[in-house]
């Protein structure tokens, strides 16, 4: 199977870096700065959308300015104020050992995603690392997944999207891909099941077994068609 992984909240926990960079951006604009816990919901959605909500405006120029200030700090400090999710490296190694092809599909800019994975020594587990572009292209998870499937010639039935927020599951479903929700990140079981998750995984140690179940279901359905 081709397994696509979200980054933030699924492979690493970026809480410290993301919240500090949002605070920096708001402070730079002379705006009220919420406490870190008040910004937890910002981990997952495209940041420009989060800034539009935080700023209480649909003014794209102001949201773009906030995003620029965010990246000013994130590019030097914030991206490494991060930590690997417990157990995820063993989970990735087991999936590799089972013969699955792993890739990253994150709404985070690609230019930041690879250095983060290199820094935490996770890049070696992935055949490809894809994200959005700095101009906003492919920040929508459905668009990004569609791009990867088309570029690599992957059939939707042979792919699984694995992530911690509804955006991962919705993006997968819009492409006919099975979506697995993980419960060690920032999305609840209710959020992911409501979005249409095929299943929710409680621990990285359970990833291989759940992926195997999805694969078996796929072949069972295919056998019935044939």
C-alpha positions as CSV (number, residue, x, y, z in Angstrom):
1,X,0.0,0.0,0.0
2,X,1.0,3.6,-0.5
3,X,0.7,5.4,2.9
4,X,0.6,9.1,3.1
5,X,1.3,10.7,6.4
6,X,0.4,14.1,7.8
7,X,3.3,15.8,9.6
8,X,2.1,18.1,12.5
9,X,0.4,16.0,15.2
10,X,1.0,12.8,13.4
11,X,4.8,12.4,13.1
12,X,5.9,15.2,15.3
13,X,4.3,17.4,18.0
14,X,4.9,21.1,16.9
15,X,2.9,22.7,19.7
16,X,5.7,24.9,21.1
17,X,7.0,26.1,17.7
18,X,3.7,26.9,16.1
19,X,2.2,28.7,19.1
20,X,5.3,30.7,19.7
21,X,5.4,31.8,16.1
22,X,1.7,32.7,16.0
23,X,2.3,34.8,19.2
24,X,5.3,36.4,17.5
25,X,3.3,37.3,14.5
26,X,0.4,38.8,16.4
27,X,2.7,40.8,18.7
28,X,4.6,42.1,15.7
29,X,1.3,43.5,14.4
30,X,0.5,45.1,17.7
31,X,-2.4,42.8,18.3
32,X,-3.5,40.9,21.5
33,X,-1.6,37.7,22.0
34,X,-3.5,34.7,23.3
35,X,-1.8,32.1,25.7
36,X,-0.4,29.0,24.0
37,X,-3.3,26.8,25.0
38,X,-5.7,29.3,23.3
39,X,-3.9,28.6,20.0
40,X,-4.0,24.8,20.1
41,X,-6.8,24.7,17.5
42,X,-4.5,26.4,15.0
43,X,-2.4,23.2,14.6
44,X,-3.9,21.4,11.6
45,X,-5.7,23.9,9.4
46,X,-3.9,26.0,6.8
47,X,-2.3,28.9,8.8
48,X,-3.7,31.6,6.6
49,X,-7.2,30.5,7.4
50,X,-6.3,30.4,11.1
51,X,-4.9,33.9,11.0
52,X,-8.1,35.2,9.3
53,X,-10.0,33.8,12.2
54,X,-7.6,35.2,14.8
55,X,-7.6,38.6,13.2
56,X,-11.3,38.6,12.8
57,X,-11.1,39.8,9.3
58,X,-11.4,38.5,5.7
59,X,-8.7,41.0,4.7
60,X,-6.3,38.7,2.8
61,X,-3.5,41.3,2.9
62,X,-3.5,41.4,6.7
63,X,-3.6,37.6,7.0
64,X,-0.7,37.4,4.5
65,X,1.3,39.9,6.6
66,X,0.7,37.9,9.7
67,X,1.8,34.7,7.8
68,X,5.0,36.5,6.7
69,X,5.8,37.4,10.3
70,X,5.1,33.9,11.4
71,X,7.5,32.5,8.8
72,X,10.1,35.0,9.9
73,X,10.4,33.2,13.2
74,X,9.5,29.7,12.1
75,X,12.2,29.5,9.4
76,X,14.9,30.1,12.0
77,X,13.7,28.9,15.4
78,X,10.1,27.6,15.3
79,X,10.5,24.6,13.0
80,X,12.8,22.9,15.5
81,X,10.8,23.7,18.6
82,X,9.2,20.4,18.0
83,X,9.5,16.7,19.1
84,X,8.9,13.3,17.6
85,X,5.6,11.7,18.6
86,X,6.4,8.8,21.0
87,X,6.6,5.5,19.2
88,X,6.2,6.8,15.7
89,X,9.7,5.9,14.5
90,X,9.1,2.2,15.5
91,X,5.8,2.4,13.8
92,X,7.3,3.7,10.5
93,X,10.1,1.1,10.6
94,X,7.5,-1.7,11.0
95,X,5.5,-0.4,8.0
96,X,8.6,-0.2,5.9
97,X,9.4,-3.7,6.9
98,X,6.0,-4.9,5.8
99,X,6.8,-3.5,2.3
100,X,4.6,-0.5,2.3
101,X,5.6,2.7,0.4
102,X,5.5,5.7,2.7
103,X,5.2,9.4,1.8
104,X,4.4,12.7,3.6
105,X,1.5,14.9,2.6
106,X,1.4,18.0,4.8
107,X,-0.2,21.4,4.4
108,X,3.0,22.8,5.9
109,X,5.2,24.3,3.1
110,X,7.4,21.7,1.6
111,X,10.5,23.9,2.1
112,X,10.0,23.5,5.9
113,X,8.8,19.9,6.0
114,X,11.9,18.2,4.7
115,X,14.4,20.0,7.0
116,X,12.2,19.1,10.0
117,X,12.1,15.4,9.0
118,X,15.8,15.5,8.3
119,X,16.5,17.1,11.7
120,X,14.6,14.4,13.5
121,X,16.0,11.6,11.4
122,X,12.6,10.5,10.0
123,X,13.2,11.4,6.3
124,X,14.8,8.0,5.7
125,X,11.4,6.3,6.1
126,X,9.7,8.2,3.3
127,X,9.9,7.7,-0.5
128,X,8.5,11.2,-1.0
129,X,7.9,14.4,1.1
130,X,5.2,16.7,-0.2
131,X,3.7,19.9,1.1
132,X,2.2,23.2,0.1
133,X,4.2,25.9,-1.7
134,X,5.0,29.3,-0.1
135,X,2.5,30.9,-2.6
136,X,-0.3,28.9,-1.1
137,X,-0.5,26.3,-3.9
138,X,-1.7,22.8,-2.6
139,X,-2.3,24.0,0.9
140,X,-5.7,22.2,0.7
141,X,-5.2,18.6,1.6
142,X,-7.5,17.2,-1.1
143,X,-5.6,19.1,-3.7
144,X,-2.3,17.9,-2.4
145,X,-3.4,14.2,-2.3
146,X,-4.8,14.5,-5.8
147,X,-1.4,15.9,-7.0
148,X,0.5,13.0,-5.4
149,X,-1.7,10.3,-6.8
150,X,-1.6,11.8,-10.3
151,X,2.2,12.4,-10.3
152,X,3.1,9.0,-8.9
153,X,0.4,7.0,-10.8
154,X,-1.1,5.7,-7.6
155,X,-4.6,4.2,-7.7
156,X,-6.8,5.7,-4.9
157,X,-7.8,2.2,-3.8
158,X,-4.1,1.4,-3.1
159,X,-3.5,4.5,-0.9
160,X,-4.2,5.4,2.7
161,X,-4.0,8.9,4.2
162,X,-3.0,8.9,7.9
163,X,-3.5,12.0,10.0
164,X,-4.8,13.5,13.2
165,X,-7.3,16.1,11.9
166,X,-10.5,16.1,9.9
167,X,-8.7,17.9,7.1
168,X,-6.7,14.8,6.4
169,X,-9.8,12.5,6.4
170,X,-11.9,14.9,4.3
171,X,-9.0,15.3,1.8
172,X,-8.6,11.5,1.6
173,X,-12.3,10.9,1.0
174,X,-12.5,13.6,-1.7
175,X,-10.0,11.5,-3.6
176,X,-11.5,8.1,-2.9
177,X,-8.7,7.3,-0.5
178,X,-9.2,5.5,2.8
179,X,-8.4,7.9,5.7
180,X,-7.0,6.7,9.1
181,X,-7.3,9.0,12.0
182,X,-4.6,8.9,14.7
183,X,-5.5,9.7,18.3
184,X,-2.2,10.9,19.6
185,X,-2.4,14.2,17.8
186,X,-4.8,17.2,17.9
187,X,-8.0,15.8,16.6
188,X,-10.5,13.8,18.7
189,X,-12.1,10.5,17.7
190,X,-15.4,12.3,17.3
191,X,-13.9,14.8,14.8
192,X,-12.2,12.1,12.7
193,X,-15.2,9.7,12.7
194,X,-17.5,12.5,11.8
195,X,-15.2,13.3,8.8
196,X,-15.5,9.7,7.7
197,X,-12.4,8.0,9.0
198,X,-12.1,4.4,8.0
199,X,-10.8,3.7,11.5
200,X,-9.0,5.5,14.3
201,X,-5.6,4.3,15.6
202,X,-4.8,4.8,19.2
203,X,-1.0,4.2,19.1
204,X,1.8,4.1,16.5
205,X,2.3,0.5,17.6
206,X,-1.1,-0.3,16.1
207,X,-0.5,1.2,12.7
208,X,0.8,-1.9,10.9
209,X,-2.2,-4.0,12.1
210,X,-4.8,-1.4,11.0
211,X,-3.2,-0.8,7.7
212,X,-3.2,-4.6,7.1
213,X,-6.9,-4.6,7.9
214,X,-7.5,-1.9,5.3
215,X,-5.5,-3.8,2.8
216,X,-7.4,-7.1,3.4
217,X,-10.7,-5.3,3.0
218,X,-9.5,-3.9,-0.3
219,X,-8.6,-7.3,-1.7
220,X,-11.8,-8.8,-0.4
221,X,-13.9,-6.2,-2.2
222,X,-11.7,-6.6,-5.4
223,X,-12.2,-10.4,-5.3
224,X,-16.0,-10.0,-5.1
225,X,-16.0,-7.7,-8.2
226,X,-13.9,-10.1,-10.2
